[in-house]
Amino acid sequence: MTIYVITLDTENCIGCGQCELECPDNWKMVDGKAKFEKAEIDDSAYESNKKAADSCPVTVIKIEAKDGAAPSSGDSSDEDAGEGA
């Protein structure tokens, strides 16, 4: 099982709320900015958090496999998960 680390550039978040719509289990809007509840997620939460990252219009959400491991979903397009936020 792969562990992923989420990072968020809060300063550049525009507070649109798309991340919360895509993944309400981990993303909330607090004081007009996105906040995640868990910085480390496993395979079971990866897809919903990737959708949150991909939906971000200002690409401030990044998800990377911890310790440089490749995502275990089998989809090679997931390797740049945080870049398409």
Buried (B, 14 or more C-beta within 10 A) or exposed (E): EBEBBBBBBEEEBEEBBBBBEBBEEBBBBEEEBBBBEEEEBEEEBBBBBBBBBBBBEEBBBBBBBEEEEEBBBEEEEBEEBBEBB
